[in-house]
Amino acid sequence: MPQRLKTALAVLASFAFAGGLLYLAFRGVDFSSVGNALRTASYGWVVPLVVVSILAHLLRAWRWQMLMEALPDLAGNPSERISLRLAFYSVMIGYMVNYATPRLGEFVRAANVASRSSLRFAGVLGTIVVERIVDLIALVTALLIVVVVFRSRLNAIGSLLWTNLSETVASTSPAMRWSLVVAVLIVIAGGIYVLRAIQKSRGEDFTEGGGRLIGIIRSFRDGLFSLFRVRQRVGVTLTTVGIWSCYVLMADIPLRMLGLTRQYSLGLADSLALMSVGAIGMSFPSPGGTGSFHYITAQTLLHLFSMPETTAATYAIVAHAAQLILVCVVGFICVIVQGTSFRALRENASAGMEEAHSAA
């Protein structure tokens, strides 16, 4: 199957998945009330939200910079210091791409650094995997805190969420259900294809070009072990705490913008719960968490905080749209200021993905 066709099918499946979840999230929502809530929102909170969001991305770029310092360069020598500017540009460009094609942004992000430094793509990609592992630990920690704080309501909420999802799916039109089935089948077929390609590649003779393959694997290993070699471990820890603290504020500020903190007596612990479930929603294979973020966030507000369905949907729209607009605007500016093009980004990412597939 041609690479372009595989990419097109993956994008189609992700958008179908996002569309189905958006339908489930907003089914029955009164959009005229959503419009009224948006018109009466306190937009003075936009500036603090932008500042906190940019700070979170800067901290992420700084942490990534510290991880990349532990990588050897192409010649095996201690790597050059990647500038914070390049790391930040790459983070924002990668996030922007993720809103169009899920997970492709991670390859674009790694390729953008590799093409402007002496680091190998596989090694840089390995540091991104390390980042994801560290973030997973932070998310699990946050979820454990949420379980302790809201333990008396979690069992009932889990039952309600499953019952609500089952009833909603059962009441959808046959056309919508078939669309969801087709999307799931496309995802499954794509997964089977990738697994078969990996299995086939492992059975091939890699004698020719084997040195290059071994070099790629070693570079990726270097990236994975960068966490153990990084000199600023305290810095990595503190930036991780800072990133996730900003995420809590990024969940809290839209509540204040819509006047929900006072109306429902919500505090930072409640924002921590919203941030945690929102992070889970953003991890689904949909463009920038579209659909998955909206559904899980709205359902949490509905069942955990007893908010009306329309109010919950309004918050999900505002919280997600704020980050989508910010990431796309800043990411586009970074592309322009860096002096590159989307075509060059795509070509660099394609070359990096070929290396990654070879390493598999």
Number of C-alpha atoms within 10 A of each C-alpha: 6 6 9 9 10 14 14 12 17 22 19 17 23 26 21 21 25 26 19 19 21 17 16 19 25 20 14 10 16 14 13 10 13 17 12 11 18 17 11 11 17 14 14 9 15 14 10 13 24 15 12 20 21 18 15 21 20 21 23 21 23 22 23 23 21 22 28 29 20 23 31 20 18 16 10 10 9 13 17 15 14 19 13 17 15 18 24 23 24 25 26 27 27 24 25 26 26 23 19 16 21 22 19 19 23 21 26 29 29 27 29 27 24 20 16 10 18 16 26 25 29 28 29 28 28 24 27 21 16 19 20 12 13 15 16 14 12 17 18 12 13 17 17 14 16 19 14 10 14 15 12 10 12 16 10 12 16 14 11 14 16 11 11 14 16 11 11 14 15 11 10 13 10 11 9 14 15 11 16 20 14 15 22 16 13 18 20 13 14 17 13 12 14 14 12 12 14 15 12 10 15 13 9 8 9 14 8 8 9 11 11 14 18 14 16 21 20 15 25 24 17 24 27 24 18 23 21 11 15 17 14 15 15 10 14 23 13 13 20 21 15 16 22 21 15 22 21 21 19 25 24 24 20 27 24 17 22 22 15 18 18 11 10 12 9 15 12 13 15 21 20 23 24 23 25 26 19 25 19 16 21 20 15 19 22 29 23 27 24 25 29 28 28 30 24 22 28 27 25 21 21 19 19 18 14 12 17 13 19 21 20 26 26 24 24 25 21 18 23 21 13 16 16 17 12 17 24 18 14 17 22 19 15 20 17 12 10 13 8 12 12 13 9 13 20 17 14 21 24 17 13 23 18 11 17 18 12 17 19 14
